[in-house]
Amino acid sequence: YKTDEIMVLRRNPYYWKVDENGKQLPYLDEVQFEKGTSGVGRTLSTMAGSGDHSNLENPSVFIETLKREAEPDAHFSVNWGPETLAFGLTLNQSATFGVSDERDAALRELFRDVRFRRALTQAIDRDGVAQAVVRGPFLRAWPGGLYPGSPYYSRESVVYYPYSPDTSRNLLAEMGFEDTDGNGVLNWPADSSMAGEDLVIALRSSEDAVETGSIAEALVSLFGDIGIQINHRPVASTIASDQDQSGEWEMIVFRGGQEFAVPFTYADSLAPITDQTPNWHRKGAEDRQLQPFEEELVEIVNEFRLEPDSDKRVELMAEYNRIFTENVYNIGVVIGRYGLAIAERFENLPVGSP
């Protein structure tokens, strides 16, 4: 099944089941599936009437979708879910996996220093990024960790480092970074294996999740303001997958999965429990070198997975979120809501179904 091909599913006329009113099942005589080239393309097809369903996950089309829905001849409606549409920045924190030279080793050591992660998070003007991606109330600042739409989220559990470029500059200076050649880019400290070299980091975004590219471009400017040169490259999902498997990447702008919305379903992804999770600290051929706070997270998640009491699970996740955000395990940027655009001829859709 390939892009631009159409797959047709037809009802079996001899299917014997009926609903509670005696009506023959299934209700639909035929369903046609067409694989779109991107999420934006799928949404535009739904707006135009050539498609019946789209998950609204690219904020750049939110306004146009709502305008079209408000028109008298619109054939679809939009439902909005909880705040689980998250975009953020993750750093490769594996000490050895994917490391091929001294530059890789130096960067991984840097990424594992909480002062550097805090310098990055406090250099991000999240409110400005939210409005740059889409004007209006669709996105807001998010520091990382559990999503506000999660039943386990509590505002009190979040440690939030506010936007403060001066704090970021001070943290980098404390770590020994200084612009010694006057080109506007910080140089590695004299006691580093990269002594005197410009601090340059590669940043990956996704061609499929187009908003990650918009956010990456904003981060290029914001990090440049504190002296870090960012080389941004959007890649296809196949290339991204290969890089994940090999560990050969530095920073990624991501659209988050649902492990931080429904942690009881994806508990393995919350801490370094399996060899492949979390994606930013995978295990390679050598033993994984856990940071002290990661060991705490592993203990909490393992207890959480086996805890039958719901109140206790909430308490465990509150402690998990505090440690996660305090140590800036990954860096949240903005959060919003997924939407479900679906043709009005479909009925009985529960509110919040996304």
N, C-alpha and C positions, 0 to 999 in steps of 0.2 A: 504494500500500500504506500503510494508515494504522493508528494505534494502535487496538487492540481488534478489528481485522480478523484473520481467520485465512487464511493462505496454505497450500495443500495441494499437495505435490509427489508424484505417483504414479509408480511404477515402470513403465517401458515393457516390456510382456510380450514384445515381439519383440526385446529387446536380446540380442545373440548371444554376448557374452563370458562366460567361466567362469573360476573361480579355479584354482589349481594342483591342487585335488582334484576338479575337474570340477563344482563347485557353481555354479549360475546366479548371475550378477551382474546388478544390484546386490543386496545382501543384504536391504535394507529394501524392503518393499512400498509404504510410504507414509511421508511426513514432513509434519508439520503445524508451521507457524511462526506464532507469535503475537507481535506487537511489544508488549513491556511498556512501562509508563509510566515505569519507573525500574529501575536495577540492583537495588535492594532488592526491588522487586516481583517481578523475575525470580527472585531467589534464594528468596523465600518460596514462589513457585509450584513450584520444584524440591523444596523441603522438603515441600510438601503433596502432591506426586505428580502435579500437573497439568502439570508441565514435566519435561523430562529433562536439562536442562543449564543451568548458570549459571557465569559467571566471577565468583568471589568477589573483589570489589574494594571493598566497603564494609565496613570493619572492624566497624561497629556490629552486624552480623548474624553475625559469625564464631562467637561463643559459642553462640548459638541453633542455628546450622547444625551445629556439632560435637555438641551435645547430641542433636539429632534424628538425626544419623548413628549415634550410639551406641545408639539404641533398637533392640530386636529386629526390629521391623517396617519399619525404614528401607529404602527401595528404592534409595538412592543412596549413593555413596561420595565422599570428598574427597581429591584429590591437591594437594600444595602445591609451588609452583615456587620459584625462587631469590628473593633479596631485590631485587625490582624494583618493588614497589608504593610509590611515593614521593609524599609530599605536601610542598609547600613554598610559599614566598612569592616572587613576582617583582615587580619594579618597572619601570615604563616608563622606559627609559633613552635614548629618542630625544630629541635636543635640539630638534627642530622638528616631527616628524610628529605631528599631532593637537593641536598647541599653538594655542590660540585667543585667549588673553589673558595678561596678565602673571603671573597666579597659576599657570597651566600652565607658563609659562617658568621661574618660580622653583622649582616643584616638580621639573621635569626636571633643572635644574641641581643641586638638592639630591640627587636620586636618583643622579646621576652622580658624586657625591662619595663615595669609598670609606669615609670616616669615618662618614657617615650609614648606609651599608649595614652597616658593622660595628656601629654602635650598635644597629641593629635586631636583628642576628643574636645579639648578646650579651644582648639583653633577653628572649630566648625560652627559657623553661624547657622544653626538649624532652622530658625524662623525664616531667615533669608533664603535658604535652600528650598524650603517648602513653598514659598511664594514664587521662586524662580521656576520650579517644576510646573506648578499649576496655581493660578491666582484663585484666592477664595479659601473657604474653610475645609478643603478636602484633606490636607496634610498638616501635621503639626510636629513639633520637636519630639524626638524619642531618644533616650540615652543608651538603649540596648537592654538586653535581658528579656524577661517575660513581657509579652504584649499586654497592653491595657485591656484588650478584649478577652484575655484568658480568665477563666474562673478562679485561677490561682493567683492572680495579680493583686498586689496591694501597693498603693502609692507610698506607704511608709517604708516599704522594703527597698526602695530605689535610692541609690547614692548617685546624685547628679552633679557633674562638674560643669558649671556654666561657661558660656562663651567668654573667653578671655585670652586673646592673642598674646598679651603681655606675660601672662602666666606661662603660656606655652614657650615663649622665648626664654624666660627665666629657667624653666625646667631643662631646656636644651643646653643653655649655657652651663647649668650645673653639671650636666653630663659631659661637658668639655667641647661642645660644638661651637664653632666660631667661624665667621666669614673672614678668612685670613687673606684671600686674594681679591676681595672687593667686588666680586661679580654678582653679589646678591644671593648666592647659594652658600649655605653652611658647609664647612669642611670638617672631615672626621678629626677627632682628637689625636694629639701626637702619640699617645700611648696605644692607639688602635692599629690593627694590621692594615687598615685603609688610611693611615695618617696622611692628611693633606688633601685627600680626594674629596670632590664634591659629594654631598649627600643626595643621591639620586635613587629614586625608588620606582619600580614598575607597578602600574595599577591596571587591573583588568576589569572590564565591564562586559555585559552580555549583549550580543546583537539581538537576541530574542526578547529580553526584558529591556525595552528601549529606554525606560526611565533610568536604569542604572548608568547609562551613558551620560545623561543630562546631569545626574548627581556627580558622576566622576569629573566632569568638566568643571563643576563648581568647586570640587575639592582641589583640583589642580591649582586654581586661583587662591583658595584659602590657605593651602599648605605652602604655596609659593610666598605668601605674605609673611610666614614665619621662617622662611629660608630653606624650605625643602623642595627640591625639584622633583616633580612627578611626571613620569612618562606614561600617558594613558593610551591603552589599546583595547578597542572593543573586539571580541572574538565570538565565533560561532560556538554553539553548545557542544559540538563534537570536540573542538579544540580545548574548550574549558574542561571537559571531562577527562581528556588525556592528561592535561596539566594537573588536575586533581589526583589522578592515579599515580603520577610520577612524583608529585610534590614539588614540581618546578614552577612555582609562582611566588609572588611577593605580597601583593595586596589585591583585594577584590572588593568591588562594590557589588553587594548582593541584594536580591529580593528574597526575603526570608521565607523559610519553610514553616510548617505548622507545629514543630516541636515546642516552640515557645508560646503557642496558643493552647495546645492540649498535651501537656507534658506526660500525662499518664499513658498516652498512646505511643509516644516516641521517646520514652525515657532514655533509651540507649544513646540518643543523639545529644543529650544535655551535658555530657562530661566524657572524658577519655576512658570509656568503658570497653568498647569494641576497638579493634585495630583501625577501623575506618572512620571513627567518630571521636570528637567533632571534626569537620572537614579541615579546620585550621590547625589541628594538631593530630595528624595521622601517625600511625606507627609504621616505620620502615623495617629494614633488615635488622637494625640495631634496636636495643631496648629504648622505650620512650622515656624521656627525662621530664617527669612531671614537676611543675612548679608547686610550691607548698599549698597555694590556694586551690589548685586543681585537685590535689589529694583530698582536700576538704569537700569539694564538689562531688567527687566520686563517692565518698562515704555517704553524703546526703542523698544522692540519687539512688544508690543501692538500698538505702533504708526506705526511701520514698516508694520504690517499685514494689516493696513487699508489705507496705503499711496498709491495713484494711480500714483504719479509721479516717474518715474524710477530713475532720478538723485537724488531725495530726499531719495529714498530707499538706494541708494549707500552710501550717506552721513550718514544715520542712521546706516548702517552696519559697516562703518568705525569706528564710535564712539563705537558701540557695541564691535568690535574686540579690540579696544584700552583698554577698561575697562576689557574685558575678559582676555587678555594676561597680562595686568599690574597686575591683581590680581591673576594670575595663577589659574584660575577657574578649569581647568584641565590641565594636563601636557602633551604636545606633545613630541614625541620622534623622529620618522622618518616618512617621507612621500614619496610616489612613485606614479606609475601609474598602474591602472588596465589594464589588457590585455584581448583580446577576441581571443581565438584560435578556429577556425572553419574550417570544411572541405571545400576544394576548390570547391566542386561541388555546394555549395551555392553561389549565385551571388547577386549583387546589395546591398552590405553591405556598408553603409556610413562610411567613415573614422571617427574614434572617437566614433563609436557606443557604446562602453562600457560606 
